[in-house]
Structure formats: C-alpha cells, structure tokens
Amino acid sequence: MTRGILSRMTPPVIQRWIDILHDRRADDLDTLIADDAVFVSPVVFSPQEGKALTLRYLTAAIEVFGGDDFRYVEQWFGDRSAVLEFVTTVDGMQVNGVDMIHWNDADRITSFKVMLRPIKGIQVVVPRMAALLQG
C-alpha cells in the first residue's frame, strides 16, 4: 500500500489515521476515535453512533480496503476536518471513494463518512463488509 499524497500540512490526527491504515494496525484505532464518534456508511441508511460501532466499521474497512494498492490521491483540510479521496482495488474491481473526517480539540475522530463509486464497486464491497461486521 502506498501512502499517497502526504505533506507537512497533513494534520497529526489524519497522519495517525493514515499510518494505522497503512500498517493495518486496527488495534490502534481505540486511541484515535472519540467516545461520541459517528460513522456514516455509503450503504447503511442511518448513522452508526458511538465509539464501538465506529471502531467495528473502521476495523472492517481496514480489512477490506487495506490492500497493497490503496492510496489517497487527493487531500483537503479544514481547521478540524479533512476530505481524503482514495482509489483501491477490491476483488479485481477498481473502487474510488472519499473519506470525510472531523475531529475534536483532543485530536480524536468524531465523524467519519465514506462515499464510494462506481455502483459495481459498492456491490463488491458490501458483501465483504457485511461478512466482517456480522462475524
């Protein structure tokens, strides 16, 4: 997995997320996610509220998306937010997506929203994520 576009401008909380994803260290997520975090899935209608659910989704995402070709290709930063565009291959299908992340003053992620395309990519990702989330 390549680290994609990184710079001195990358906020520390985002660099921590990228390092966890790159090194596939899902156990380190606990110190990065706020207790009141919310995960917004590209396919689940309602937001998944709370640290436990956010950790489950992000841990599954690291497993599904954490392949060798995952990379962030664009990054935009606000004061306490980031938009990270990524590309990767899942089961032979190229998937393009965006992670929209917000964090608090303690540099803990409070909101993590994912958008994916194309529809065929979503159709490949959904069963893999569902299997991990049900396990």
C-alpha positions, 0 to 999 in steps of 0.5 A, a space after each residue: 500500500 502506498 501512502 499517497 499524497 502526504 505533506 507537512 500540512 497533513 494534520 497529526 490526527 489524519 497522519 495517525 489515521 493514515 499510518 494505522 491504515 497503512 500498517 493495518 494496525 486496527 488495534 490502534 484505532 481505540 486511541 484515535 476515535 472519540 467516545 461520541 464518534 459517528 460513522 456514516 456508511 455509503 450503504 447503511 441508511 442511518 448513522 452508526 453512533 458511538 465509539 464501538 460501532 465506529 471502531 467495528 466499521 473502521 476495523 472492517 474497512 481496514 480489512 477490506 480496503 487495506 490492500 497493497 494498492 490503496 492510496 489517497 490521491 487527493 487531500 483537503 483540510 479544514 481547521 478540524 476536518 479533512 476530505 481524503 479521496 482514495 482509489 483501491 482495488 477490491 476483488 479485481 474491481 477498481 473502487 474510488 471513494 472519499 473519506 470525510 473526517 472531523 475531529 475534536 480539540 483532543 485530536 480524536 475522530 468524531 465523524 467519519 463518512 465514506 462515499 464510494 463509486 462506481 455502483 459495481 464497486 459498492 456491490 463488491 464491497 458490501 458483501 465483504 463488509 457485511 461478512 466482517 461486521 456480522 462475524 
